Amino acid sequence: MDCTVNWLPEAGMAFVAETGSGHLLTMDGAPDGGGRDLAPRPMETVLAGTGGCTAYDVVLILKRGRHDVQGCRVKLTTERATTDPKVFTKIHMHFTVTGKGLSQEVVERAVQLSHDKYCSASIMLGKTAEITTSVELIQM
């Protein structure tokens, strides 16, 4: 996996990343750091990527188990260190999973498998942050 990040000096503190798969991702800093607030902060993209990674796992695990999953949303809330490097110290992931005939136990197991075995991003962040999860199940 590779990625190239280019600074856009004409835009203050904006950066464009081109991923190895050929996709573009724009990031920007806060105005107090020279940015123009035109795109997510780099650490927000880390958090979004982690949410995407674990949601992908949960949906795939449920689908492979032939469960009728219709939706999956993950809300991530964090705490960060107050001094540099301002790593995430706590991350809570609240999963809202929608489907037909899903059991709380099955969904919680999918979340746990993602957290313990499959989600590279959350496992990596778990080296500096305490990660907790909760699950809300909505039957259709």
Buried (B, 14 or more C-beta within 10 A) or exposed (E): EEEEEEEBEEBBBBBBBBEEEEEEBBBBBEEEEEBEBBBBBBBEBBBBBBBEBBBBBBBBBBEEEEBEBEEBEBEBEBEBEEEEEEBBEEBBBBBBBBBEEBEEEBBBBBBBBBBEEBBEBBBEBBEBBEBEBEBEBEEE
